[in-house]
């Protein structure tokens, strides 16, 4: 099945336009514009479109290889959380019940103003989200590996590296599988499928209609899920190399070293994914295969109303110059 999907992706052209599923909506990032389209509770579409402000336009060095990976990751986190918060506003319990903001929210708005308060909440959400991910996929496996070393006398360091790596994979897959069984998140994963199908349809040069989009595969080789999996794999490989030369037994010291390696992991992973995304050789297909496989838990078939959201979001960011968004 995955071979068929990968061969399908090789047809047509490859676009650099990417997206993200939101709460009842989809965000699309084009070369010059970004859009957020949300299906409101009344069934109407709320469309928000604006220019993309790229850091490399003001600071060219941020587009250098390796540096651009870390910058791009942080930018994606910021854009993604911002769009997610925007989509959540349409389904706020306070708005539905006519409730007043809390005393803490009112105090923040008086002290900072609504725009500064929003930026503060957005920044805090991004930091907390990154901290949770780092703890769950990097620090927790290290702590559990330390426990194994503590309770099993004579446990070799190479075995600890292996245990930590396996735990990262198990925790990552377990987290995705758990999320896929939650009703609200599963619906978001349906929008994820709509995003993929819409981009596939565009890359094949077909008219963006519900019928054409519906027929496309829901697994896409340039999905962000693949990026996360490669991050896990690169972190296992890099930490195994580093810890084979630097023998560190203390759990907290290993955690600190993992944190220092994380920007390097992200930078290397970005360059790998960038190359793999633009090529279709046997090695590239092999690297993409695990990411395609785990999309069975993060991408589900959308209904036609979700596909309509994907089509509208993509149309909003299409470049004026044909081919400006291609690899």
Secondary structure, 3 states (H helix, E strand, C coil): CHHHHHHHHCCCCCECCEEEEECCEEEEECCCEEEEEEECCCCCEEEEEEECCCHHHHCHHHHCCCHHHHHHHHHHHHHHHHHHHHHHHHHCHHHHHCCCCCHHHHHHHHHHCHHHHHHHHHHHHHHHHHHHHHHHHHHHHHHHHHHHHHHCCCCCHHHHHHHHHHHHHHHHHHHHHHHHCCHHHHHHHHHHHHHHHHHHHHHCCCCCCHHHHHCCCCCCCCCHHHHHHHHHHHHHHHHHHHHHHCCCCCHHHHHHHHHHHHHHHHHHHHHHHHHHHCCCCHHHHHHHHHHHHHCCCCCCCCCHHHHHHHHHHHHHHCCCCCCCCEC
